[in-house]
Amino acid sequence: MFKVVVTESAERDYREILEYLADVLRNPQAVENLKAQVHRSFEVLTENPFGFVGCVDGRLASMGYRKCALRDYLFIYRVDENAETVYVIRFFHHLQDYISKL
């Protein structure tokens, strides 16, 4: 079983997304839905860290980055097989140019 580690950058991104959904959009259901999606995705990663697609961008692919799409959001992660750890690198809205931000 793999361990999931969320980086500081990803934690900050995630917190900002949740705050936006709650404070700007005033949509508590969207907050709960996203939290549930992230939780389920992390559970999948513990059992199958390669269960989501690899990034198609050549640079990101060469770094071993993979992505998990969650409706309007996604997160980027990489797998360290030796350490049996999945590192969640960043969270993004699906319309953001995440390639240029990594």
N, C-alpha and C positions, 0 to 999 in steps of 0.2 A: 504494500500500500504506500502510495506517495503522499508526501506532506505538501500542502499548499501554503506558500509564503507570499504575502502581499507587500510589495515595496512601498516605501514612503510616498513616492510619486503616485502610485496607483491608489493608495489610501486617500491621498489628497484629492485626486480626480473623482473618486467614488463619492467622497463626502460632498464635494462641490455639486455633483450631479444630483445627489439626494436633496441638498439644500435648494437647488434650483427648482426641482419638482415640488418640494414642499412650500417654499417661501414665495417663489415667483409665480409658478403655475397653480399653486394652492391645490395640489392634487395628491392627497394622501394615499389614494388607491394606487397611483402610479409608483409612489415610493415603495409601498408594500409589494407590488408586483415585481419591481426591479430587484428588491432584496431577495425575494423568493427565487427569481431566475438566477441570480448570482449564487445563492446558496446551492441550488440544484446543480449548477455548472461546476462548482467547486467539488461537490460530491462525485461527479463524473470524473473529474481530474484525478481524484485520489485513487480511483480504480483503473482509469484508462487515460493517462496523461496525453496520449496522442489521438484522443477521440475527436478533436476539433481540427479544422483545416490548417495547413501551413500557410504562411503569408506568401503571396505570389510575387511580390516585389523582390527582385534579386538580392538587394542589400539586406532586407529583413530576413529573407529565406536563408541567406548565408550566415546569419546570426542565430538561426534556429528558432526564429519567432513564429508563433502560431497565433490564431485568433479565434475567439468565441463570440459569435453574434447573439445578441440578446434583444430582439426587436429593434428598438431605436438606438441601442448602445452596443458596444463591443469592448472586449478587453483583449490585450495582447499579453502573451505569456511565452515562456521558454521552459524547457524541461532539462533538468540535470539528472540524467539516468544514474550516474554514479552515486549521487547524494540522495537519490529517490525523492527529489524535490521539484515542485513546479513553482516557478517564480512569476507572479502576476506583475507585469511591468507597468502598464498604464491602462486606464479606462477612457473611452471616447464616445461621443455621439457619432452615429454612423455617417453623418454628413461631414464631419471634420476630416481634414486632410491629415490623417494620423501618420501617414508615411513620412511626411516632412517633419513631424514632431518627435520622431524616434531616432 
